[in-house]
């Protein structure tokens, strides 16, 4: 983040450094008094925080605000996510389009209760998910997402599909906004609550939006060197270990099905505005023979089944570009070479502040200096509890809990790197704890596994899952949290709210 924004208000929250000065435009769609009050409150906060509120969008617009009805599909021609560039004759899309949608507390609770009931049916009944404006196959997405994150996530996907936008501010209230859910691509739903001071409520919303667009994606990857001969690639243990690990993680249902946009809603040219699908996480393990990470490829380019990958679903990451612009990758002759996962920089850069260790026979089949972390697992899951004798929790800095950041960004990569740089079991390779993890609020978990003699990559992780020493949960914390010991000594999740 750059161009630091001076903030003098006291929200009793930690702010990210380097928040940008933004240009914000509001183009209203369907309106009601609650949306009008909310939109004007947000715009006023942007002004007070030093941002520029524009009358109409321009090529310099960072955030475009609009509105859509609740429960009623917006015609794609009215969706600014899909049409802003053409409608306002822009050379590029705004950095982010946020759609405000208003629902009463009674209607919201009724819809959540309904989804909770129908999500209990397995297999799902398509008729239960026959909501206006959704594609015929949408029931599969809503069922899978609801099973992963509960009724709120199924509702989120329905609202996003009907509003024709992934970034949605769901405004909840009768005659005035009581709270706002912040919905995004990966399924986050943190909340801004309208308490005693409405201005702080609107500042919280504006600062959450500012945080999201004050960082940049780190997916400008660079290919270096000549292609690696296929025979050399085929001889390496790591690619085979990755395929085996995918099967083992699949048995434990760590990854959920990929979300395909066209399974939710059929609109023309959606690929021009958003990726046609996105995958649920990524993983990678170190290969000493190339001195790099063998990791899964991005799911935004094509569907990738993380439970049953092929060698074409793997990429080689050998470094990070200056300024964290993206990863440095190598290609292999005779196989498909798609870009690595959007978290490639995150997975590679976390090694930078950590020590390296030497592996050698007889425990290992090669002598080499390697990062202390052997394998890395990133998923849209939470951790309910863990055994502190085997597992260490390495928390992000406080600002990441108060104002969450987007996936595939420099801010997230930095947060992950800084968190693991404080993990004592990684700083001290002789520490008996084999696993460290951090929680990304609103997003998921990143798990790091050390080199464990006699074990294949990720084995310590899946065995900890099986033994209950690492309890994975479908629920992802959305705000402040901590772990406290229970009566057995197991560290258990405690959520502190927003």
N, C-alpha and C positions, 0 to 999 in steps of 0.2 A: 504494500500500500504506500501511496506517496501523496505529496501536496497536503500536508497535515492540516486538518480542519480544527480551529480553536473551539473547544467546548467548555462552557463555564457552568452549565447546569449540573445539579447533583441528582442523579438518578439512583444513587446507591448501587451502581453497577460499574463494572470494569469495561472500558472502551478499548477497542483496537487502536493502535497507533497508526498515523498516516491516513486517516479518513479523508477522502477526496472532496473537493468542491464540485458539486453536481449541477447539471441543468435538468430541470424536471418540467414535464408538460402534462396537463390533464385534458383528456378528450372524453367527455362523458358519453356513456351509452344509456341504457335504461336506468332511470333514477327513481329514488323515493327520498323522503325527508331524512331517513337515517343515513343513507349513502351520501346525501348532500352534506350533512353535518360532518360525517367522517372524512370525506374528501377534502372539505375546506379546512378541517382541523389538521390534517396531514400536510396540506400545502402551506398553511401558516407556520407549522413547525419547520418545514424546509426553509422558509424565509428566515425565521428566527435563528436557525442554525447556520445561516450564511450562504445558503444555496440560492440559485437563480430559478425562479418559476417562470416558465415561458408561456406565452399565449397560445402558440402552436408549435408542434414538433419541428425540429430542424435536424440537420446532419450531426449537430453537436449534442443532441438530446441524449442524456444518460438513462433517465427513467421516464417511462411513459405510463401514466395512470389512466385507467378506464373503468367501466362498470359493466356488469352483466346480471341478468335475473337469476334467482335461485330456482332450481328444479325445472327450468325451461331452457331448451337448447338454443343457444345463440346461433343465428345464421352465420355461416363462415364468412360471408361478405361483410359482416359487421365486426368480425374479429380483428382487432388491431394487431394481434400477434401475426396473423396471416396477411394483412392488407395494409399495414401502416406505411410500409415503404412505397407502395404504389399510390396509395391515397394522398400522401403528403409529398410525393415526388422526391423522396430521399435517396441518397446514393447508397445508404446502408441502413439496416434495421437499428433501432435504439438498443442500447446494451441490455435493457430489461424492460419488459412490459408486465405491469401488475394489474390484475383485474379485481376490483372490489365487488363482492357479492354479499347481499344482505339476507339473513335468515333470522326468524324469531327463535328464542330459546325453546319454546314449545315445539315448533316444527323440527328443529335440530334434534331434540331429544327423541321425538317420535321416529325420525328417520334412523337414528342410531339404534334405537330399540328394535326397529324392524330388521335392520341389517344384522344385528346380533342374533336374532332369531333364525334368519334364513342361512346364516353362515354355519349353523350347526348341522345343516343337511349335507351329507356326503354320499354320493356325488351331488354337486349342486343342481338345482332345478333352474334351467334357463328362464322360465317364466317368472321366477322370483326377482330377476335382475333386468326385467324388461322396462327400463327407464327411457323416457323420451330422448331421442337424439343419439342414442348409443348404438354401436354396431351390433350385429347379431352375435358375434363372438365375445362381446364385452363381459358376459357373465363369467367367463373363465378368468379374466383379469381381475374382476372385482372379488371373486371367490379366493383366488390365490393371494391377492393383496390383503384381503380381510383376514385370511388365516395367518398371514405374516404379522400384520400390525393391528388387528382388531377392526371393529366397525368404523372407527374414525378414518382408517386408511382406505377402506372400501368407499366410504363417503367422499373422501378427498378425490379419488380417481373419478368418481361420478361427476363431482362438481367441476373438476378440471376439463373433463370431456364435454360437458354441456356448455361451459364458459369458453371453450376453445382456447384455453390458456393454461400453462403449467404453473405459473406464479400467480396464486390467488390469495387475496386477503378476504377471508370469510368473516364478515362483520355480524356479530351476534348481539341482538337486542330487540326490544319492543319499540319504544318511542325514542330511544337513544342508544348509541353503541355501548355495550357492556364489556365486551372483550372481542379481540380479533385473533383468529387463527392464521398463521403464516404457512401456506401450503407451497411446496416446491416439487422439483422433479423427482427427488429420491424419496419423497414421502414424509418429509418433516412437517410437524404441526406445533411449533412453539406458539406461545400465547402472549399477547399484550393485553393487560387488564386495566380497565378504566376505574381507577380508585378515587381517592379523595381529591386529586389534582388532575383534571382532564388534560392540562397542557403536558404533564409528564407522560400521560398515556400516549398522546400524539407524538411526543419526542421519542418515546420508545419505538413506536412504529417507524418513524422516519429514520432513526438510527439503525434499526434492523435492515431497512432497505439500503441505506448508505453503506453499511458494512458489506452487504452482498456484492455491490457493484464497485467497491473500492479496491478490489483485488483483480487479478487477471488469470486466465486459464494458462496452464503450463503443458500444453499439448502440441507445441511446435517441435516435433521430434526431428532428429537429424540422423541419416544413415551414413555410416563411415566404413571405410575399408572395402576390400574385395569380398565378394560373397564367399562364405565358408563352404568348403566341399561337403556334399551331403554325407559322404561316408564318415567324415570326421564328426559331424553333428550326430549321426546315428550311433556312434560309439560312446557318446556321453551318457552317463547314468541319469543326470538331472531331468532330461525330457521324459524319460520313461517313468521316473519317480513322480513327475507332475501328473502324468496320466493316471497312475495308480492312486495318487492322493485325491484326484478328482472323484474317483469311484468311492473312496472311503468317505470323503466329505459328503458325497451324494447320499450314501447310506444313512448318514446322520442328518440329512435334510438341512444342511447349513445354508445352501443357496436356494432361493425360490425362482420360479419361472421368470424368464425375461418378459418385460413389459413391451408390447408392440403397440405403437400408437394407433395403427389402423385396425387393431383388434378392439380398441375402445371406441373410436369414432372415425368414420370415413369422410375425409374432406379433401378437396383437390390441393395439390402442391404443398402438403404439410411438410414434406421433406425440405422445402426451401426455408422453413422457419425453425423447425426442430428436427433432431435426429428421429428416424422412423422407429427406433427402438433403443432401449438401454438395458444393460445387463446388471445383475445383482452382485456386484463385488468383483474381486480379483485375487490372485495369489501368485507367488513366485518363490523359487528356491535357487540357491547359489550353485554355480557350476565352476569349480576351480580351473578346469581345463581351458576356459575362455576368460576367466576372471570377470564373470558377469552374472547377471540374474536371468534365469529362465522364467518368464512370466506369461500370464495369459494376455491375449490381444484385446483390443477395445471391442466392446459390444455395440458401439454406436454405428459401426460401419456395416455389420452383418450379424445375424443371430449367432450366439455362442452358448452352447449348453455346458455350463461349468461343471455339471455332474458327470460328463462323459466327453472330455475333450480329445481332440486328435492333435497330431504334431503341427498341423496347420493352424491350430488355435494358440500356438506358442510363439513368443518373440524373445529376442536376446537383447538385454539392456546392459550396456557396458559403462555408462556414465551419465552425467547430467550436464546439459549445456550451460554456459556461463549465464548468470542471472536467472537460473532456473526457467529458461524459456521452454524447455522440453527435455526429453531424454535423448541420449546418444545410443543408437541401436546398430546391430549388425544383421545382415541378411544371410540366408542359407540357400545354396543352389538346389534346385529341384523340389522346393516346397513353397507353399504360399507364404508370403511375408507381409502380413497386415501390421499396422501400427500397434504398439503395446497399449495396455489398458490406460485409461485416462489418469489413473493413479501411479503411473510409471515413475514420475519424478518423486512422488511421496515415498514409494517403496525403495528407491535407490538412494535418495538424499538422506534418509534416516541413518544410514551407515556412517555419514561424514563425521559426526562428533564422537563416534563410538570406537573402541579399540578393535584391533584385528588380532587374531589368534593363529597359531600354527597347528595344522592337523598333519598327522603322519602315521605310517604303518606302526604297529599292527592294527590299531583301531580303525584306520582309514586306508583306502586303497591308493592314496596319493599323498605326497607331501606338498603342502602349499600354505601360504599365508592367506587367510580368508577373513571376512568380517565376522564379528562375534555372533551376529544374527545369521542363521542359516536359511530359515524359511519365514515367509511373511504372508499373512492371511487377512484380507480386508473384506468384510461382509456387512450387509445391512441388518445387523443383529445387535443385541445387547448382551451383557453379562449379568446374570442375576446374583451369582455368588462365586467364590473361589477359595481354594485352600492356599493360605499364604505361605505354607512351607514349600510349595511347588510353583506358585504363580505370584507375580508382582503386578500391581496396578500402578501405571505411570500416568498421572492425570495431565491433561492439557492445562495451559495457563488459564486463569479465571475468566478472561474476556471471551474465551471460546464457549463458555457455558452461558454467559449473559447475552451474547450476540453471535449466533452461529454463522458459519461461513459455508460457501458452496463447495461441492466436490470438484475435483480436478483443477483446483486453484492454487496459486502460490501461497495464499494464506493458510490453506489446509495443510499443504506440504510442510510449511514452516512450523505449524503447530504440532504436527506429528513428529517431526525431527526433534523439536525442543522437548517434547514430552519424553521420548525414549532416551534422549541424552541425559535424563535424570534418573533413569531406571538403574538401581544399584546392582541388580543381578546381571545387567549388561555391562556396566562399567567395570565390574569385577568378574571376569570370566570364571573364576573358581567358585563363585556363589552357587550353591546347590540348586537354586531355583532355575528351572529350565525354560520358563515361559514368562513373557511380559505382555501386557496389553494396555491400550488406551481406548477410551470411549470418545467418539465424535458425536456430540449431542445433535439430535435430529437426523443423524446420518447412519451411524453404525459403530463397528469395532475394528481396530487394527490389532492383530496378534502377532507377536514375534517369538520365534523358537530358536534356541541356541543349538549348537552342534552336540548331539547326544550320541555317544558311541553305541553301536549296535542297533541304532534306530534309523529308519528311512525318513526322508523329509516329511514333516507334519505329523509323524507318528506320536510324538509326545503330546501334541495338541489333541488329536482325536482320542488318545488313550485317557487324557485328562477329562475330556467330555464324557467318556464312557464310565469313568470312575466317580464322577460327580465332583472332581477337584476343580473343574471349570464348567460352570453351568451356563450354557448359552440360552438366551431368551429371545423370543420374537419381539418383545417390547424394547424399543430404543428410547432412553431418556431424552427429554426435550429441553431440559434446562439444568439448573444446578443440581448436583448429586454428590454422593460420597459413599464409601463402604465402611461398615461397622461390623465388629465381630458379633456373632450370635452365641448361643449357649454352648455350641460345639467347637467354637473357635473359627468356624467358616466366616469369611468376610462377605457380608450381605449388602445388597444395594439399598440405599436410602435416598429417595428423591426429595429435594428441597423446594421444588417449584420454580417459578419464574421471577 
